[in-house]
């Protein structure tokens, strides 16, 4: 955290550095002629914005698939981990976790050969999806109710350089831009008593190497990697060290060539070792200022990069490489707002930290409501939810009834208003027995709300196109 004195000293140093270039010390085997102070600050700012999603993804991969002692470990590479519960406040590896659907998680190592992902027959009433995300945090493919239907199927996930033959039984091939890839399976849970049925569906998910699927000899195993240890909690203090590690597994493209060349001037890149502790005090100060400015730009985009509708931020900011087209601020904003979010056609995520008047949501000071007028529930082909998060950490909020969201499967148990509308009560204390079914417990602090619309209807009334749809989320109203 930079103090005011740090910032003032940094500013004075910067003023002296316009024409002064400095040489940095040697970092391990890397000797780099460093840019001057202003250039270093600017590169740190750009590098933070470009690298934030890569670093966040790398840290999650470490916690989920590499470090068995992380407390968040799921399974080794190329093995599916089926979770027979929804997310709780104990799940802290990924910010803004979805607590609607039990997850099945699969980290794929595609270096030696492709992986075949297979799904069973799933009843048409149950929404499910398999989201494929690469190390750039690009969504490069979907399997599921919307994308491929409810029939069984075998799908091939390949790395960036694979050039083999596709077996005839494969329904579709998905190509990742990176050798390490994440597949997130979401399986709809109708109610707590439905978990055994979800488990049956999950037991039908399969992942196996292409050689095993084709009953052919396996190719040589990929070399063992000594990954740089990383955690989500350590991102702030080790950002560029983590970025060094992440970039080893993110091939350069025409879109990111320029920013990666700039990062190389700071000694950041594949095979490099960024050593912040070895920098001069002046360079340390400028690097920290640059990172802070980059973070501020990401926050500014999150606050205003989407359309404000009744206090909710509504937009589309998850997609594939073509979707982002080198817009690193949007990609960083998407990751910080909710890492691993879906494409708009798969799910929309209106989010807010304010009420309809623009005042910050604070459960320690006020009580709030959200009212869906008759016929104005979120228009979806699957289901919708409103989830409560702590406004500071973006993690789920502990509460006495262990309720972290209200979703459409809960409607039958909820109380309706006299005119047929549905009101959600958003407050830290119970609204009383009569309204308890409609209560979404809030923290005794700042509030962050996320609405999820799974498989939004594409025709009016619809939230699509993002920010310009005929359906709009109702504003959060302060009632006391």
Secondary structure, 3 states (H helix, E strand, C coil): CCCHHHHHHHHHHHHHCCCCCCCCCCECCECCCCCCHHHHHHHHHHHHHHHHHHHHHHHHHHHHHHCCCCCCCCCCCCCCEECCCCCCCCCCCCCCCCCCEEEEEEEEECCCCCEEEEECCCCCCCCEEEEEEECCCCEEEEEECCCCCCCCEEEEEECCCCCCCCCCCCCEEEECCCCEEEEEEEEECCCHHHHHHHHHHHHCCEEEEHHHHCCCCCCCCCCCCCCCCCCHHHCCCCHHHHHHHHHCCCCCCCCCHHHHHHHHHCCCCCCCCCCHHHCCHHHHHHHHHHHHHHHHHHHHHHHHCCEEECCEEECCCCCCHHHHCCCHHHHHHHHHHHCCCCCCCCEECCEECECCCCCECECCCCCEEEEECCCCCCCECCCEEEEEEECCCCCECCCCCCCCEEEHHHHHHCCECCCCCEEEEEECCCCCHHHHHHEEECCCCEEEEEEEEECECCCCCCCCCCCCCCCCCCCCEECC
